[in-house]
Amino acid sequence: MKHIQYIYLTMCPHCWKANRLIKKARQEFPELQAVKIEKLNWLKHRDLSSRYGFHLVPTFIVDGEKVHEGAVDSPTIERVLRSAL
């Protein structure tokens, strides 16, 4: 299984939505429960922006590759989680 890094900001409404959608996807698709997500607050890990070339949160990195940046919806979250299987 691949490693997911989820870069977020505490006060970001798109990140709140991402959190809800991750929980929902894991309830709808039991196989996604096994996917491990490392949550990283951007304020504590600003170096990740230059390393992965992103400017928006939430951002999802799978095995060192940026797979999504910015606002999310259910299909996007499912795609991100499935990319780590």
C-alpha positions as CSV (number, residue, x, y, z in Angstrom):
1,M,0.0,0.0,0.0
2,K,1.2,3.5,-0.8
3,H,1.7,6.4,1.6
4,I,-0.7,9.4,1.5
5,Q,0.3,12.7,2.9
6,Y,-2.6,15.1,3.4
7,I,-1.6,18.7,3.8
8,Y,-4.2,20.9,5.4
9,L,-4.9,24.1,7.3
10,T,-7.0,24.0,10.5
11,M,-9.2,26.9,9.4
12,C,-9.6,25.9,5.8
13,P,-13.2,25.1,4.9
14,H,-12.1,22.9,1.9
15,C,-10.0,20.9,4.3
16,W,-13.0,20.4,6.7
17,K,-15.0,19.2,3.6
18,A,-12.1,16.8,2.7
19,N,-12.1,15.4,6.3
20,R,-15.9,14.7,6.0
21,L,-15.5,13.1,2.5
22,I,-12.7,10.9,3.6
23,K,-14.8,9.6,6.5
24,K,-17.8,9.1,4.2
25,A,-15.7,7.3,1.5
26,R,-14.3,4.9,4.2
27,Q,-17.8,4.1,5.3
28,E,-19.1,3.5,1.8
29,F,-16.1,1.5,0.6
30,P,-14.7,-0.7,3.4
31,E,-11.5,-1.5,1.4
32,L,-10.5,2.2,1.8
33,Q,-10.4,1.9,5.6
34,A,-7.0,0.3,5.3
35,V,-5.5,3.3,3.6
36,K,-3.2,5.2,5.9
37,I,-3.2,9.0,5.8
38,E,-0.5,11.2,7.4
39,K,-2.1,14.5,8.1
40,L,0.4,17.4,8.0
41,N,-0.5,21.0,9.0
42,W,0.9,23.3,6.4
43,L,1.9,25.8,9.0
44,K,4.3,23.3,10.5
45,H,5.5,21.9,7.2
46,R,5.8,24.8,4.8
47,D,8.8,23.2,3.1
48,L,6.4,20.8,1.5
49,S,5.1,23.6,-0.8
50,S,8.4,24.0,-2.5
51,R,9.2,20.3,-2.6
52,Y,5.9,19.3,-4.2
53,G,5.0,22.6,-6.0
54,F,1.6,23.4,-4.5
55,H,-0.1,26.6,-3.4
56,L,-3.5,25.4,-2.2
57,V,-4.8,23.2,0.5
58,P,-6.0,20.5,0.8
59,T,-3.2,18.8,-1.1
60,F,-2.7,15.1,-1.3
61,I,0.7,13.5,-2.0
62,V,0.8,9.8,-2.8
63,D,4.2,8.1,-2.6
64,G,6.0,11.5,-3.2
65,E,3.8,12.6,-6.1
66,K,1.2,15.3,-5.9
67,V,-2.1,13.8,-7.0
68,H,-4.6,16.6,-6.0
69,E,-4.5,20.2,-4.9
70,G,-7.4,22.4,-3.9
71,A,-11.1,22.0,-3.4
72,V,-12.5,18.4,-3.3
73,D,-15.6,16.4,-4.0
74,S,-16.5,12.8,-3.4
75,P,-15.2,11.4,-6.6
76,T,-11.8,13.2,-6.1
77,I,-11.5,11.8,-2.5
78,E,-12.3,8.3,-3.7
79,R,-9.8,8.5,-6.5
80,V,-7.1,9.8,-4.1
81,L,-7.7,7.0,-1.6
82,R,-7.9,4.3,-4.3
83,S,-4.6,5.5,-5.7
84,A,-2.9,4.3,-2.5
85,L,-4.3,0.8,-2.7
